[in-house]
């Protein structure tokens, strides 16, 4: 069986790289890489025609194609004649930005990363409910491992620095925390795109206005995240909307005590005791952990690691995606016969 993989240049590879390598170890895999022709005039029109021709040819030459991110490439492919079986993984933003542009009738399986996202998808496209399957985001438990570190009050967050991630509000909450207890340090990691540069500028400005320069460190994009987590005691996700965010899972696997704002679906990620709605609740959870004995903190760290091992082991996630592809391939094979 020939498997084609499609991922847009605009969509991140971070949560897909390991899955892609796994698929390559089981199938002959081709990655769709459209050409671009630079001409002085009409280049947009020519490239659009070339793109649709190459996409149609790619679909025709594979038995099953896997779309990581149900976004622009899937939208284009589903309005071409059906050439092969189609599997896609829908994370979050695609439901709000691309789902209405996709012809879901020609998609064979839709992988959602959480039950909450499955509910949202089915509410919009009830006729497609039978095609959906929930497979969470996974992390490598070999790469992300606990590391012995004396508790020092290091609080961390990793995310793309956009308003949805609410890092601005996290800094405000952290400022209030330092008024109650002065031992904490906030570490903010992650990059930004052109559209969010003003947000990043606002974050830096806020830190200066609150006189937190010695208490907040911006790390930028981190290449070896598993090493960065070793220096974090408490990880905080402060988003207001997620599919199933990978960073808290990485933090849990690394043994960090992990807290999350209670966005829809966060209860699939963490126990109720690790979720918060208000900044006051966040501060109380951090202070409670700070007050705990060394033995109590170790037990909570072990609980985080155990959740990651039980629910988000990358090996199990890869196996489940593999199973979905095999099921689709077997149906196609039966139809051909």
Backbone torsions as a table, in degrees:
resi	resn	phi	psi	omega
1	UNK	NA	134.3	176.9
2	UNK	-98.8	127.7	-179.2
3	UNK	-110.7	128.1	174.6
4	UNK	-103.1	141.6	178.6
5	UNK	-121.8	133.6	-179.8
6	UNK	-129.1	128.2	175.3
7	UNK	-144.3	130.7	-177.1
8	UNK	-70.7	149.4	176.4
9	UNK	-63.9	-20.8	-179.6
10	UNK	-84.8	-9.8	-176.6
11	UNK	-103.8	143.1	-175.8
12	UNK	-72.0	148.1	177.4
13	UNK	-92.4	-10.6	-165.7
14	UNK	-53.7	-45.8	-176.6
15	UNK	-91.1	4.2	-176.6
16	UNK	-112.3	-21.2	-172.0
17	UNK	-54.6	-47.2	-178.9
18	UNK	-66.5	-40.4	178.6
19	UNK	-63.1	-41.0	179.9
20	UNK	-61.6	-44.7	179.2
21	UNK	-65.1	-36.6	176.8
22	UNK	-62.7	-45.8	-180.0
23	UNK	-61.9	-38.6	179.2
24	UNK	-64.7	-26.9	179.3
25	UNK	-79.0	-10.5	-177.1
26	UNK	-116.5	-19.3	-176.6
27	UNK	-137.1	164.5	163.8
28	UNK	-79.1	110.9	-172.1
29	UNK	-114.1	131.7	172.8
30	UNK	-115.0	137.0	177.7
31	UNK	-100.5	128.5	-179.0
32	UNK	-72.5	120.6	-179.7
33	UNK	-133.8	88.7	-176.9
34	UNK	-65.7	145.5	177.2
35	UNK	-81.6	158.4	174.1
36	UNK	-126.9	130.1	177.8
37	UNK	-108.0	127.4	178.6
38	UNK	-98.8	114.3	177.8
39	UNK	-128.4	154.0	-176.7
40	UNK	-65.1	-29.8	-179.7
41	UNK	-137.3	153.9	175.5
42	UNK	60.6	19.4	-175.2
43	UNK	-67.0	-33.0	179.0
44	UNK	-64.3	-44.3	-179.2
45	UNK	-66.7	-43.1	180.0
46	UNK	-64.6	-44.6	-179.4
47	UNK	-66.1	-33.7	177.3
48	UNK	-65.3	-43.4	177.5
49	UNK	-64.4	-43.5	179.5
50	UNK	-63.4	-41.2	180.0
51	UNK	-59.9	-48.4	-177.9
52	UNK	-66.4	-35.6	178.0
53	UNK	-66.4	-45.1	-179.2
54	UNK	-69.6	-36.3	177.9
55	UNK	-65.0	-44.0	178.5
56	UNK	-61.9	-41.7	178.7
57	UNK	-64.8	-39.7	179.8
58	UNK	-64.0	-44.9	179.4
59	UNK	-63.6	-40.3	-177.9
60	UNK	-65.3	-29.7	-172.4
61	UNK	-94.2	8.2	179.6
62	UNK	-129.5	150.9	178.3
63	UNK	-78.1	-44.3	178.6
64	UNK	-133.4	139.8	173.4
65	UNK	-121.0	140.7	-178.7
66	UNK	-115.1	119.5	177.9
67	UNK	-100.1	108.2	171.4
68	UNK	-80.9	117.0	-170.5
69	UNK	80.7	119.6	-179.9
70	UNK	-87.6	68.3	-172.1
71	UNK	-121.6	-136.9	-167.7
72	UNK	-62.3	-38.1	-179.4
73	UNK	-66.9	-40.8	178.3
74	UNK	-66.4	-40.1	178.4
75	UNK	-58.5	-44.1	179.7
76	UNK	-67.0	-44.1	-175.5
77	UNK	-65.4	-34.6	-175.4
78	UNK	-78.4	-3.0	175.1
79	UNK	-108.8	11.8	170.3
80	UNK	-101.7	164.0	174.8
81	UNK	-56.3	140.5	-177.5
82	UNK	-70.6	120.3	-176.4
83	UNK	-110.5	-22.8	-171.4
84	UNK	-157.3	178.8	175.3
85	UNK	-80.9	144.3	-174.5
86	UNK	-124.2	127.1	173.0
87	UNK	-121.8	137.8	176.8
88	UNK	-135.5	155.6	173.0
89	UNK	-115.3	122.0	-179.2
90	UNK	-105.7	121.9	-175.0
91	UNK	-91.4	-68.6	179.0
92	UNK	-157.0	-65.1	-169.2
93	UNK	-62.9	-27.0	-178.4
94	UNK	-61.1	-32.1	-179.2
95	UNK	-63.2	-31.9	-177.6
96	UNK	-95.6	-23.4	-174.4
97	UNK	-107.6	-27.8	-171.2
98	UNK	-128.7	-20.3	-170.3
99	UNK	-57.2	-38.0	-177.8
100	UNK	-69.0	-19.4	-178.5
101	UNK	-91.9	-1.7	-175.7
102	UNK	-100.2	137.2	173.5
103	UNK	-86.5	91.2	-173.4
104	UNK	-68.4	-17.1	-179.1
105	UNK	-62.5	-26.3	-177.5
106	UNK	-97.7	0.1	176.6
107	UNK	-89.2	132.3	-174.2
108	UNK	-89.1	-36.3	176.8
109	UNK	-143.1	141.2	179.0
110	UNK	-123.0	113.0	179.2
111	UNK	-91.7	121.5	175.0
112	UNK	-105.1	147.1	-173.4
113	UNK	-87.2	-6.1	177.2
114	UNK	-155.6	160.8	176.2
115	UNK	-65.6	-33.6	177.7
116	UNK	-62.1	-43.1	178.7
117	UNK	-68.6	-34.2	176.0
118	UNK	-62.1	-43.7	178.7
119	UNK	-61.8	-43.3	179.9
120	UNK	-63.9	-42.8	-179.5
121	UNK	-65.0	-47.9	-177.7
122	UNK	-64.8	-32.9	177.6
123	UNK	-62.4	-33.8	178.9
124	UNK	-85.1	-33.8	-174.8
125	UNK	-131.7	67.7	-175.1
126	UNK	-59.3	-29.0	-178.9
127	UNK	-69.4	-14.3	-178.2
128	UNK	-100.2	4.9	-173.3
129	UNK	-56.6	-38.4	-176.2
130	UNK	-68.4	-14.0	-179.7
131	UNK	-91.4	-9.6	-172.0
132	UNK	-86.4	148.8	175.0
133	UNK	-146.7	141.5	-179.4
134	UNK	-98.6	121.6	174.0
135	UNK	-133.3	112.9	-176.0
136	UNK	-69.7	168.1	172.0
137	UNK	-68.5	143.4	179.8
138	UNK	-121.8	159.6	175.4
139	UNK	-130.8	156.1	178.2
140	UNK	-77.2	114.7	-179.5
141	UNK	-75.4	-14.7	174.7
142	UNK	-79.4	-36.9	-178.0
143	UNK	-80.6	-42.9	-179.7
144	UNK	-98.6	105.6	-174.6
145	UNK	-134.1	152.4	176.6
146	UNK	-62.2	150.6	-179.0
147	UNK	-136.9	131.6	179.9
148	UNK	-62.7	124.9	179.2
149	UNK	-150.4	125.5	174.7
150	UNK	-62.3	138.5	-178.6
151	UNK	-64.1	127.2	-177.5
152	UNK	-131.1	5.8	178.5
153	UNK	79.2	25.9	178.6
154	UNK	-84.7	115.0	179.6
155	UNK	-104.4	134.9	-176.8
156	UNK	-133.2	154.7	169.7
157	UNK	-144.4	142.6	177.9
158	UNK	-127.7	125.7	179.9
159	UNK	-172.0	166.5	168.5
160	UNK	-72.5	129.9	-171.4
161	UNK	-81.4	82.7	177.5
162	UNK	-126.8	161.4	-178.6
163	UNK	-55.5	-32.7	-179.0
164	UNK	-59.8	-28.7	-177.8
165	UNK	-80.4	-12.5	173.8
166	UNK	53.6	44.7	175.6
167	UNK	-71.6	-32.2	176.8
168	UNK	-56.4	-49.3	178.9
169	UNK	-65.7	-33.5	177.7
170	UNK	-64.2	-40.1	178.1
171	UNK	-64.6	-39.9	176.7
172	UNK	-62.4	-43.9	177.8
173	UNK	-63.8	-38.6	179.2
174	UNK	-64.5	-38.7	177.7
175	UNK	-59.5	-44.8	177.7
176	UNK	-63.5	-36.6	178.3
177	UNK	-61.9	-43.4	-179.0
178	UNK	-66.7	-22.7	176.0
179	UNK	-71.9	-27.3	179.1
180	UNK	-87.2	-35.2	-177.3
181	UNK	-153.1	132.7	-166.8
182	UNK	-99.4	13.5	-170.8
183	UNK	-94.9	-2.9	-170.8
184	UNK	-91.7	155.6	174.4
185	UNK	-136.2	135.8	-178.8
186	UNK	-103.7	128.3	178.3
187	UNK	-113.6	122.2	-178.3
188	UNK	-115.6	118.8	-180.0
189	UNK	-119.9	146.2	177.8
190	UNK	137.8	155.8	-179.2
191	UNK	-100.4	-173.8	177.6
192	UNK	-148.1	156.6	176.8
193	UNK	-101.8	-177.6	-177.4
194	UNK	-59.6	-35.1	-176.6
195	UNK	-71.0	-18.3	-176.2
196	UNK	-113.5	14.2	-179.2
197	UNK	-64.4	-34.8	178.2
198	UNK	-65.8	-33.0	178.4
199	UNK	-67.5	-44.2	178.3
200	UNK	-61.8	-41.0	177.7
201	UNK	-62.1	-39.9	178.9
202	UNK	-65.5	-36.6	178.0
203	UNK	-63.5	-46.3	179.8
204	UNK	-64.2	-41.3	179.6
205	UNK	-63.4	-41.9	180.0
206	UNK	-60.9	-43.1	179.0
207	UNK	-58.6	-41.8	179.7
208	UNK	-67.8	-44.0	-178.2
209	UNK	-66.1	-29.7	177.4
210	UNK	-88.0	-0.3	-179.3
211	UNK	56.7	47.0	-179.2
212	UNK	-109.2	17.5	-175.2
213	UNK	-55.8	-32.9	-179.4
214	UNK	-86.1	-2.9	-174.7
215	UNK	-119.9	-7.3	179.5
216	UNK	-128.6	126.5	178.5
217	UNK	-118.9	128.2	174.3
218	UNK	-96.9	121.7	-174.4
219	UNK	-98.3	-8.9	-175.3
220	UNK	67.9	-163.0	177.6
221	UNK	-71.2	137.2	-179.5
222	UNK	-110.7	133.7	-176.4
223	UNK	-88.3	-32.5	-177.2
224	UNK	-119.8	75.1	-172.8
225	UNK	-58.6	-37.4	-177.6
226	UNK	-60.4	-27.0	176.2
227	UNK	-80.8	-36.4	-179.3
228	UNK	-61.9	-40.7	-177.9
229	UNK	-63.6	-21.7	-179.2
230	UNK	-63.4	-22.2	-178.3
231	UNK	-97.5	7.3	-176.3
232	UNK	-110.1	133.0	175.4
233	UNK	-91.9	-45.8	-175.8
234	UNK	-126.1	124.1	177.0
235	UNK	-103.8	138.7	-178.9
236	UNK	-127.5	127.3	167.6
237	UNK	-104.7	121.5	-175.8
238	UNK	-115.1	18.4	-178.9
239	UNK	-63.5	158.1	171.8
240	UNK	-100.7	-8.5	179.1
241	UNK	-155.5	131.2	177.2
242	UNK	-146.2	159.5	167.5
243	UNK	-81.6	-72.9	165.8
244	UNK	-155.6	95.1	-170.0
245	UNK	-61.0	131.9	-176.8
246	UNK	-74.0	-36.3	-172.9
247	UNK	-59.6	-45.0	177.3
248	UNK	-62.1	-32.6	177.9
249	UNK	-66.7	-42.7	176.0
250	UNK	-60.4	-41.4	180.0
251	UNK	-64.1	-44.4	178.7
252	UNK	-60.7	-45.8	179.4
253	UNK	-61.7	-28.9	-179.9
254	UNK	-84.5	1.0	178.0
255	UNK	85.1	11.3	176.9
256	UNK	-77.5	140.1	171.1
257	UNK	-69.2	123.0	-167.6
258	UNK	-117.6	132.7	178.3
259	UNK	-124.8	148.2	179.9
260	UNK	-142.8	140.9	166.9
261	UNK	-59.3	146.2	-172.8
262	UNK	-84.5	65.5	172.0
263	UNK	-71.4	160.5	-176.0
264	UNK	-61.3	112.8	-178.0
265	UNK	109.1	-8.6	-179.0
266	UNK	-64.5	-23.6	178.3
267	UNK	-71.2	-11.3	172.2
268	UNK	-82.7	-12.5	-176.7
269	UNK	-98.5	-44.6	-171.5
270	UNK	-136.5	158.0	173.4
271	UNK	-66.6	160.3	-179.1
272	UNK	-55.2	-36.8	-177.5
273	UNK	-65.3	-16.4	-179.5
274	UNK	-103.1	7.9	179.9
275	UNK	-107.8	151.2	177.9
276	UNK	-143.2	153.7	174.9
277	UNK	-108.5	-43.3	-175.8
278	UNK	-105.6	162.2	176.7
279	UNK	-64.1	-33.2	177.9
280	UNK	-61.7	-44.0	178.6
281	UNK	-63.3	-39.2	178.1
282	UNK	-61.1	-48.0	-179.5
283	UNK	-61.7	-40.7	-179.7
284	UNK	-63.5	-38.7	179.5
285	UNK	-68.2	-38.0	177.8
286	UNK	-67.3	-44.5	-179.3
287	UNK	-65.4	-37.3	177.9
288	UNK	-62.4	-41.6	178.6
289	UNK	-67.4	-37.3	178.0
290	UNK	-64.4	-36.2	-179.3
291	UNK	-76.0	-17.8	-176.2
292	UNK	-66.7	155.3	176.1
293	UNK	-71.9	165.7	177.9
294	UNK	-59.1	-39.7	179.6
295	UNK	-66.2	-39.7	179.0
296	UNK	-66.4	-41.7	179.0
297	UNK	-64.0	-37.6	179.2
298	UNK	-64.3	-39.4	178.0
299	UNK	-63.1	-39.7	179.2
300	UNK	-69.2	-36.4	175.9
301	UNK	-63.9	-42.6	178.7
302	UNK	-64.5	-34.8	176.5
303	UNK	-63.4	-41.9	178.3
304	UNK	-60.5	-47.1	-179.8
305	UNK	-62.3	-40.1	-178.7
306	UNK	-64.4	-38.9	177.8
307	UNK	-63.7	-44.6	178.7
308	UNK	-60.4	-41.5	-179.0
309	UNK	-67.7	-39.2	-175.6
310	UNK	-75.3	-39.9	-170.0
311	UNK	-106.3	-27.0	-166.0
312	UNK	-128.7	26.2	177.0
313	UNK	-65.0	120.7	-177.3
314	UNK	-55.8	-35.2	-179.2
315	UNK	-61.8	-40.6	179.2
316	UNK	-69.8	-39.5	178.9
317	UNK	-62.5	-46.8	179.1
318	UNK	-60.7	-41.5	-179.9
319	UNK	-63.3	-38.8	-179.3
320	UNK	-70.7	-38.3	175.2
321	UNK	-64.7	-41.7	176.6
322	UNK	-57.4	-43.2	-179.4
323	UNK	-63.1	-41.3	178.4
324	UNK	-61.0	-44.9	179.9
325	UNK	-63.3	-42.7	179.3
326	UNK	-63.3	-41.0	178.8
327	UNK	-62.1	-44.1	179.3
328	UNK	-64.7	-41.8	-179.5
329	UNK	-63.9	-39.5	-178.8
330	UNK	-68.2	-35.5	177.0
331	UNK	-65.8	-43.5	179.4
332	UNK	-62.9	-42.1	179.9
333	UNK	-61.6	-40.7	179.1
334	UNK	-66.3	-38.2	179.6
335	UNK	-66.3	-38.4	178.9
336	UNK	-65.2	-40.1	178.9
337	UNK	-68.0	NA	NA
